[in-house]
Amino acid sequence: MKKRIAGFVTLSAAVLFTGACGEQGADETVEITVVGSTTVQPLAECLGEAWEAIDPGVLITVSGGGSSVGVNSASEQTADIGMASREIKDSEIQNCPEIVVHTIARDGIAIVVHPDLAVDGITMEQARKIFAGEITDWSEAGGTPGTIFVVVREEGSGTRAAFEEIVMEDDIIIDSAILQPSNGAVRTSVASTPGSIAFISFGYLDSTTKPVAVNGALPTTENVNSGAYPIVRPLNMVTFGEPEGAVADWLEFIKGEDGQAVVAAEGYLPL
């Protein structure tokens, strides 16, 4: 998913931050460590590349681990920025009131199936029942007879937490679901498993899986913006206290016009 996107950064942005870059010595490098959600990770990598093109004195290192790891890393100050692809929990704020949440984009969660499956859409109720194990055969959801194989993210995943909150309500995801450690691994599993279904970030949609409509709306940016597509969540970066210095400069860039152009180019939803 990582791409060279420096071309999206305008000359005006480069001029704007020239002064800030000039404050660092020629041989001095400031490292920003970013940890957490595997949904936000590829976007953060691209945004990092864009900022490094403007300010060569900054090195941004990004790694995954999941949203809970991201929030904990910011709270414990083991990373400059934590990434979370869900709302920050009340318990996390109570545990560390100093954390500050910075929403950098929005993201839809698409329900995808194996590309050969003859199902084009399901309702939110059917989705809930499928992932809860109440519907176990595709003939019960508008398809031809065949076992449904549910693929999901592991506990602690922001994508899973958001899906549970929006879709599952009070139901629990079936224990026999196939667990995967990242959106990319979920996508690969669905692409290679006939009869499978899963949920992944919009940013991971490609031709290897088939997105299905939910309540009659396909998972597209247009349907999210119109309110027709119902499964949408924020993408957050978290800092311990208000950011300063290089971290503050990068976050300002991300929320600005050039940063949001990168967000859109990577398949996510700008603020």
DRENBAVEX-229461 format. One line per field, with one value per residue (C-alpha): residue number from 1; residue in three letters; x, y, z. Coordinates in steps of 0.05 Angstrom, whole numbers, plus 5000, padded with zeros to 4 digits. Example, Ala and Ser with C-alpha at 12.3 -4.5 7.8 and 13.67 -1.06 7.14 Angstrom:
<rs>
n = 1|2
res = ala|ser
x = 5246|5273
y = 4910|4979
z = 5156|5143
</rs>
This chain:
<rs>
n = 1|2|3|4|5|6|7|8|9|10|11|12|13|14|15|16|17|18|19|20|21|22|23|24|25|26|27|28|29|30|31|32|33|34|35|36|37|38|39|40|41|42|43|44|45|46|47|48|49|50|51|52|53|54|55|56|57|58|59|60|61|62|63|64|65|66|67|68|69|70|71|72|73|74|75|76|77|78|79|80|81|82|83|84|85|86|87|88|89|90|91|92|93|94|95|96|97|98|99|100|101|102|103|104|105|106|107|108|109|110|111|112|113|114|115|116|117|118|119|120|121|122|123|124|125|126|127|128|129|130|131|132|133|134|135|136|137|138|139|140|141|142|143|144|145|146|147|148|149|150|151|152|153|154|155|156|157|158|159|160|161|162|163|164|165|166|167|168|169|170|171|172|173|174|175|176|177|178|179|180|181|182|183|184|185|186|187|188|189|190|191|192|193|194|195|196|197|198|199|200|201|202|203|204|205|206|207|208|209|210|211|212|213|214|215|216|217|218|219|220|221|222|223|224|225|226|227|228|229|230|231|232|233|234|235|236|237|238|239|240|241|242|243|244|245|246|247|248|249|250|251|252|253|254|255|256|257|258|259|260|261|262|263|264|265|266|267|268|269|270|271
res = met|lys|lys|arg|ile|ala|gly|phe|val|thr|leu|ser|ala|ala|val|leu|phe|thr|gly|ala|cys|gly|glu|gln|gly|ala|asp|glu|thr|val|glu|ile|thr|val|val|gly|ser|thr|thr|val|gln|pro|leu|ala|glu|cys|leu|gly|glu|ala|trp|glu|ala|ile|asp|pro|gly|val|leu|ile|thr|val|ser|gly|gly|gly|ser|ser|val|gly|val|asn|ser|ala|ser|glu|gln|thr|ala|asp|ile|gly|met|ala|ser|arg|glu|ile|lys|asp|ser|glu|ile|gln|asn|cys|pro|glu|ile|val|val|his|thr|ile|ala|arg|asp|gly|ile|ala|ile|val|val|his|pro|asp|leu|ala|val|asp|gly|ile|thr|met|glu|gln|ala|arg|lys|ile|phe|ala|gly|glu|ile|thr|asp|trp|ser|glu|ala|gly|gly|thr|pro|gly|thr|ile|phe|val|val|val|arg|glu|glu|gly|ser|gly|thr|arg|ala|ala|phe|glu|glu|ile|val|met|glu|asp|asp|ile|ile|ile|asp|ser|ala|ile|leu|gln|pro|ser|asn|gly|ala|val|arg|thr|ser|val|ala|ser|thr|pro|gly|ser|ile|ala|phe|ile|ser|phe|gly|tyr|leu|asp|ser|thr|thr|lys|pro|val|ala|val|asn|gly|ala|leu|pro|thr|thr|glu|asn|val|asn|ser|gly|ala|tyr|pro|ile|val|arg|pro|leu|asn|met|val|thr|phe|gly|glu|pro|glu|gly|ala|val|ala|asp|trp|leu|glu|phe|ile|lys|gly|glu|asp|gly|gln|ala|val|val|ala|ala|glu|gly|tyr|leu|pro|leu
x = 5000|5059|5067|5108|5060|5105|5074|5011|5049|5042|5096|5057|5061|5136|5145|5100|5144|5212|5222|5208|5255|5309|5310|5344|5417|5438|5459|5404|5347|5285|5251|5175|5153|5082|5051|4982|4925|4941|4885|4918|4988|4992|4961|5010|5067|5045|5033|5102|5135|5099|5123|5195|5196|5180|5223|5284|5305|5248|5247|5178|5177|5110|5092|5028|5003|4930|4890|4894|4970|4969|4929|4971|5036|5015|4990|5055|5097|5133|5114|5105|5038|4990|4942|4870|4818|4760|4733|4776|4743|4721|4763|4825|4814|4800|4864|4904|4868|4928|4918|4895|4857|4870|4821|4858|4807|4745|4742|4686|4687|4668|4637|4672|4662|4700|4698|4660|4603|4536|4513|4513|4483|4458|4421|4452|4409|4435|4506|4497|4467|4521|4578|4542|4533|4457|4460|4509|4489|4489|4419|4394|4423|4402|4456|4462|4470|4539|4573|4590|4662|4669|4737|4751|4805|4832|4810|4841|4834|4803|4768|4736|4716|4683|4647|4622|4596|4562|4537|4536|4499|4493|4512|4581|4622|4620|4676|4692|4709|4777|4822|4872|4922|4912|4866|4914|4913|4837|4834|4882|4842|4776|4807|4831|4771|4707|4644|4680|4658|4695|4700|4759|4777|4758|4833|4844|4791|4817|4798|4818|4753|4681|4649|4575|4521|4494|4422|4425|4487|4555|4617|4637|4660|4598|4551|4588|4583|4509|4495|4471|4528|4522|4589|4637|4688|4741|4816|4853|4923|4934|4987|5006|4986|4984|5036|5096|5153|5160|5100|5055|5081|5066|4996|4982|5003|4960|4897|4912|4895|4957|4952|4878|4895|4939|4881|4835|4888|4898|4824|4804|4753|4779|4754
y = 5000|5046|5094|5154|5212|5272|5298|5314|5365|5433|5486|5530|5477|5470|5546|5549|5502|5526|5567|5508|5463|5515|5515|5447|5437|5409|5343|5339|5289|5288|5220|5214|5144|5123|5058|5024|5010|4971|5009|5076|5049|5052|5121|5145|5117|5157|5220|5209|5205|5269|5306|5280|5309|5377|5371|5325|5336|5292|5216|5184|5111|5075|5006|4967|4927|4947|5006|4986|4982|5051|5083|5049|5070|5143|5137|5105|5153|5095|5126|5198|5182|5124|5105|5081|5064|5073|5120|5124|5087|5123|5074|5093|5167|5153|5112|5169|5236|5269|5237|5282|5254|5281|5256|5255|5221|5178|5107|5062|4989|4946|4877|4833|4762|4713|4740|4679|4684|4699|4749|4823|4853|4839|4879|4903|4851|4795|4819|4817|4747|4721|4746|4722|4652|4655|4650|4596|4580|4627|4603|4641|4706|4705|4660|4588|4534|4532|4540|4611|4619|4681|4716|4772|4813|4793|4824|4893|4911|4980|4954|4898|4944|4993|4937|4908|4976|4994|4926|4875|4915|4867|4804|4772|4750|4674|4637|4594|4655|4653|4704|4746|4798|4853|4880|4854|4784|4785|4804|4749|4698|4717|4717|4646|4617|4603|4619|4668|4736|4790|4864|4908|4981|5017|5029|4954|4944|4915|4864|4803|4807|4827|4883|4874|4927|4938|4960|4971|5016|4994|5014|5077|5146|5175|5131|5148|5223|5218|5178|5117|5071|5059|5030|5089|5105|5158|5147|5178|5195|5201|5241|5248|5321|5374|5360|5405|5415|5367|5325|5387|5409|5341|5337|5407|5385|5322|5362|5414|5414|5375|5323|5312|5304|5245|5217|5218|5190|5130|5112|5141|5196|5267|5307
z = 5000|5011|4953|4934|4940|4946|4882|4921|4963|4933|4927|4975|5029|5019|5024|5085|5125|5100|5163|5209|5171|5173|5249|5249|5238|5171|5202|5255|5245|5287|5291|5300|5321|5303|5327|5325|5277|5214|5180|5193|5182|5106|5106|5159|5117|5057|5098|5128|5060|5039|5101|5095|5024|5053|5115|5103|5175|5199|5198|5209|5228|5227|5254|5267|5326|5329|5356|5429|5423|5391|5447|5501|5466|5467|5539|5562|5519|5485|5418|5397|5364|5371|5315|5326|5274|5322|5374|5436|5494|5556|5596|5557|5571|5645|5647|5617|5616|5585|5516|5460|5400|5330|5277|5210|5164|5161|5136|5114|5133|5073|5078|5026|5002|4958|4886|4859|4909|4877|4930|4914|4977|5047|5100|5166|5201|5157|5168|5243|5240|5194|5238|5301|5271|5267|5190|5169|5097|5038|5018|5079|5052|4979|4952|4930|4983|5014|5082|5104|5129|5173|5174|5224|5258|5326|5392|5401|5328|5316|5253|5293|5351|5303|5266|5331|5354|5289|5264|5319|5372|5432|5393|5395|5335|5327|5363|5302|5259|5226|5261|5222|5248|5197|5143|5090|5120|5123|5049|5030|5069|5036|4967|4977|5014|4974|5012|5059|5084|5123|5138|5117|5112|5048|5039|5028|4975|4910|4856|4898|4938|4922|4962|4975|4984|5054|5058|4983|4983|4958|4999|4961|4980|4947|4988|5052|5039|5022|5085|5046|5069|5144|5167|5177|5232|5247|5237|5296|5318|5392|5430|5503|5514|5460|5407|5400|5351|5293|5315|5316|5247|5217|5246|5220|5151|5155|5171|5117|5043|5020|5074|5059|4985|5006|5047|4987|4940|4986|4984|5052|5066|5078|5137
</rs>
